Amino acid sequence: MKRLAAVAVAFMVVGGISALAADAKDNWTKHCAKCHGADGKGQGAMGKKLGVRDYTDAKVQDSLKDDEMIKATKEGVKDKDGKAKMKGFADALSDDEVKALVKYIREFKK
């Protein structure tokens, strides 16, 4: 009986992780891809205009810390004059969804 309960819990955890990964892709498509591109390269018209970083570039990835990415996703990004370059998504995404997005961004690294 204990083994059955352990197996059930394991399936729930794996299912939750899979759902979170799917949610990250959906959230990327909904909130991020317009500027950062579906592939994370940021080569679309809006991405080029805003000068977004290429998340497939290992050097770019290595320069980014998870906590900085989380903060930028939640609070947004401003230029040196204080003008918003990216809106924050604290009202649209939960903490877990933001963390899942950061993990999803890490998967772009080549």
C-alpha positions in Angstrom: 0.0 0.0 0.0 2.8 2.4 0.9 4.5 1.6 -2.5 1.3 2.4 -4.3 1.0 5.8 -2.6 4.6 6.6 -3.4 4.1 5.7 -7.0 1.0 7.9 -7.1 2.8 10.8 -5.6 5.7 10.4 -8.1 3.2 10.5 -11.0 1.6 13.7 -9.6 5.0 15.4 -9.3 6.0 14.4 -12.9 2.6 15.5 -14.2 3.0 18.8 -12.4 6.4 19.4 -13.8 5.2 18.5 -17.3 2.3 20.9 -16.9 4.6 23.7 -15.7 6.9 23.1 -18.7 3.9 23.3 -21.1 2.7 26.5 -19.3 6.1 28.0 -19.7 6.0 27.5 -23.4 2.4 28.9 -23.6 3.4 31.9 -21.5 6.5 32.5 -23.7 4.3 32.5 -26.8 1.6 34.7 -25.2 3.8 37.2 -23.4 7.4 37.1 -24.7 7.7 35.8 -28.3 6.4 39.0 -29.9 9.6 40.8 -29.0 12.0 37.9 -28.1 10.9 35.6 -31.0 9.6 32.1 -30.7 13.2 30.9 -30.9 14.6 33.4 -28.4 16.8 35.1 -30.9 15.0 38.4 -30.8 15.4 39.0 -34.5 11.8 40.1 -35.3 11.0 43.7 -36.0 10.1 44.6 -32.4 13.0 42.7 -31.0 15.5 44.5 -33.2 13.9 47.9 -32.5 14.2 47.3 -28.7 17.6 45.7 -28.9 16.6 42.5 -27.1 19.3 39.9 -26.4 19.7 36.7 -28.3 18.9 34.0 -25.7 20.5 31.3 -27.9 23.9 32.9 -27.4 25.9 31.2 -24.6 27.7 34.4 -23.7 24.3 36.2 -23.2 23.0 33.3 -21.1 26.1 33.2 -19.0 25.8 37.0 -18.3 22.3 36.6 -17.0 21.6 35.6 -13.4 18.3 33.9 -12.7 17.3 36.4 -10.0 17.9 39.3 -12.5 15.7 37.5 -15.1 13.0 37.0 -12.5 13.1 40.6 -11.4 13.0 41.9 -15.1 10.1 39.6 -15.9 8.1 40.7 -12.8 9.0 44.4 -12.8 9.9 45.1 -16.4 13.0 46.7 -17.9 13.7 50.4 -18.3 16.3 52.2 -20.4 18.8 54.6 -19.0 16.3 57.4 -19.1 13.7 55.5 -17.2 11.5 54.8 -20.2 9.9 51.3 -20.2 11.5 48.9 -22.7 9.6 45.9 -21.4 6.5 45.9 -19.2 6.5 43.7 -16.1 4.3 40.7 -15.8 3.9 40.5 -12.0 0.1 40.9 -12.4 -0.1 38.3 -15.2 2.2 35.6 -14.0 2.7 33.8 -10.7 6.1 33.4 -9.1 6.2 29.7 -10.2 5.3 30.7 -13.8 8.1 33.3 -13.9 10.6 30.8 -12.6 9.4 28.3 -15.2 9.9 31.0 -17.9 13.5 31.5 -16.7 14.0 27.8 -17.0 12.5 27.8 -20.4 14.8 30.7 -21.5 17.8 28.6 -20.3 16.8 25.9 -22.8 17.4 28.3 -25.7 21.2 28.3 -25.0 23.2 26.5 -27.6 
